[in-house]
Amino acid sequence: MAHKAYTEDVLRLARENENFRQVLFTTERSQLVLMSLKPGEEIGEEVHEGIDQVLAFADGEGEAVIEGQSSPVRAGSVVVVPGGTRHNFVNNGSAPLKLYTVYTPPEHPDGTVHRTKEEADEYEREHHH
């Protein structure tokens, strides 16, 4: 867990990221994560109890589904998901949907890398929720 500041070109990192999920930086109270969704892929409906999430979209097109309400997202979009809110993000475009997200407090173990959604789903089945 880091105790110093993190400075990086996160838009470049998000656009270059090929992993479904990659934790970049974790402190006691927050976490920075890159994600990349393939065309037709989704994060999967979820609720983070007691964890707020801010998602910033770097490339691609998709849809945010918050408590059943859909809104389009694309490069430049930001979505804030308060803890306890049911949500999902879907890539309904023809190119990868690239984003970075901040969790407060952290949601994933420091250093987590899931190359694919299948890897991430397997981890979730084995370790939580």
Secondary structure, DSSP 4 states (H G I P E B T S, - for coil): ---S-----HHHHHHH--SSEEEEEE-SS-EEEEEEE-TT-B---B--TT-EEEEEEEESEEEEEETTEEEEEETT-EEEE-TT--EEEE--SSS-EEEEEEEES--S-TT-EESSHHHHHHHHHHH--
